[in-house]
């Protein structure tokens, strides 16, 4: 009987073929036209799990796109790991910027190019092929495993909270391992220990029931002026957020985090330079990187109203819109923040205007993985063994809704173990995955399951 | 020999046929695809002038769309009247809202429906048919006449200032009569004695060379936040304009104007109620109608940046835009105002942002026709004779660039004498003209020329 390492080695070509097949399904969750493709990706995932020896596999309805749940329980005295991932993908547009068609995977120079190569169909396969390799070479897994692979991550996981709340027993586990992300490179391994939450609303300001000629300006109120004064009131001149109660639940930044954040500053500065950013802006009490990682934000993602064409149209717009999202830090509740922002806006809305709100999807709590958690130690050991290096810690200013969600619903931590690199153009044209990491992470998954079996 | 009144009466059907033919030309000046149609309208106008007996007719190039100049000089001791009008039209879109095709004129219930019926192809014909009727029935005109009919009014008359400056001798006259507007109804005649000027810029705020993920918020500056803070700084909380120097040249509101403006308030209030406006907003020292007629404004006609689609896109926009126009009162110079607004914006632009400007077309000085001008008295007499009523005075918060322009370049006043009614959907679908006024104004033109010959 071969060992799992040899098994993985022998199946490299087969895994690549499978990945290509998986990537050919345009499972774009945000587009109604691809509804059946998302379901096809669910079926593909379910079939692949069954073939791996994870016998109990279900496609479960959520009200939105279906998700795949699977489990293999070895014995009650073994720890249980819940693997998280998603088989839905971002839209591929703008298509003309792709060198090869986004759903016709192209392998070149050790990379596979396709939509979702990096985010995250390659990663979905990691725990599946790892379990398969162990099962086929040893006949049993060192831990009980559960799989929660959803189809709505790219639209903000709108059904996941309800699903998890309704299936707490089913999902009960000792640790979640999310394949949605990366662990740095072989040269510079990194363990992610935190990300921010999210709350968003769209606001519509209305001042009349039709646009008016600007010759009436002075008499006719302008929805854009109303919106501008509302939006301007949300932050002070130095960028502090003025929404009442916004900072109430924010804990002071811990010294340990402050030190980690300052280590991460160089990466931000490189990105800023490449993007032609001339200065950062925000709470002066904090460094720019602290503001991006351990402090909450209130950002305008879109603002519009009136005439946007060439030249002039002397119109006074009767309505104007803004999309506002806040990135949140631990302890801030997205539902509370959303209501605080609405209350602020209602309070400052000028007499001549009315406002209405639409909640935006993607609501999420922030997440912190304690850096001394046993699961982190175990991953450190695996990374030291496979790279010869002590892994550093990483943080993200972005949001992975599932982590805060599972922590609150199931009381479990989530470790991210994936093959994605930060430069692999997730969400952008010519997305790719380094095949070296695709294969390397399969091995890391095998080693990690063994380590976890020992410490959990 | 018949008199001109009988002549007009006998040619009613012929004039309507001509108007229908003129309206069939889609001379949309803002659309490149209609460039030749605008020229066709110029030729049509030139031919019609020749047929009327205005022998010296030229189509003159301006760099943009051509204009039609024509004259008939009776004798050096007669006063000279310059008629102003335009043969270009607004776009007809949205086409689906028209009951009949916009360039296939439809006559029903004493109205003619078509794009430019009210604004202003019907009006272009008024001085032409009036001169023709007088010439064919008397053999001579009581005044010298010049015609300046342009093809760029609907795009802000961008070439007219240069043309007038280069042809001051040609255009030399004692009075301009603009056919671009109305004189109220038979029941409620009105003489327009003022309108506001215009200055506009588009501003672009840039904070990076690409949009960034909002997970970087706090580090990455947001062009929308920069734009919002800039725009908010332009006016105070009560609507006073904070641009340095903006009010410097504004003269105090005269008592006579204040009284006239208060008479016009009821019309504004009716419009506001129909439009669902709940409150007016602006300088508290002035009434809403004063703010709309005799005070300057700074309005946002369009603002945009970032994501405007459904749902959420957590992007930090790298650029954001605003279109700003100011309505001006007498003595304010649009070029000065434009530079003042730019200087203000440059001064308040945050360190993390850069701004660039595009001047918008349509720049114009405000205009006031002295209510005791001889030309006004003469028109009063004609309106009293034809309606049995003393005409009131009207003012507009809008802009007719040609008036301030001719006043400054030629030192002449402009009286507006046209058939348009305010409810005739100029610039909107199902535009129409009341034929009663089309015929009534031909007669008024004839009477007015005779009156002017006596007093100028």
Interface residues (C-beta under 8 A of the other chain):
Chain A: X30 X155 X156 X195 X196 X198 X200 X207 X208 X209 X210 X212 X213 X214 X215 X216 X217 X218 X219 X220 X221 X222 X224 X225 X227 X228 X229 X231 X232 X235 X237 X239 X268 X271 X272 X275 X276 X277 X278 X279 X280 X281 X282 X283 X286 X288 X289 X290 X291 X292 X293 X295 X297 X299 X300 X301 X302 X303 X304 X305 X306 X307 X308 X311 X312 X313 X314 X315 X316 X317 X318 X320 X321 X323 X325 X327 X350 X351 X352 X353 X354 X360 X361 X362 X396 X397 X398 X399
Chain B: X30 X155 X156 X195 X196 X198 X200 X207 X208 X209 X210 X212 X213 X214 X215 X216 X217 X218 X219 X220 X221 X222 X224 X225 X227 X228 X229 X231 X232 X235 X237 X239 X268 X271 X272 X275 X276 X277 X278 X279 X280 X281 X282 X283 X286 X288 X289 X290 X291 X292 X293 X295 X297 X299 X300 X301 X302 X303 X304 X305 X306 X307 X308 X311 X312 X313 X314 X315 X316 X317 X318 X320 X321 X323 X325 X327 X350 X351 X352 X354 X360 X361 X362 X396 X397 X398 X399
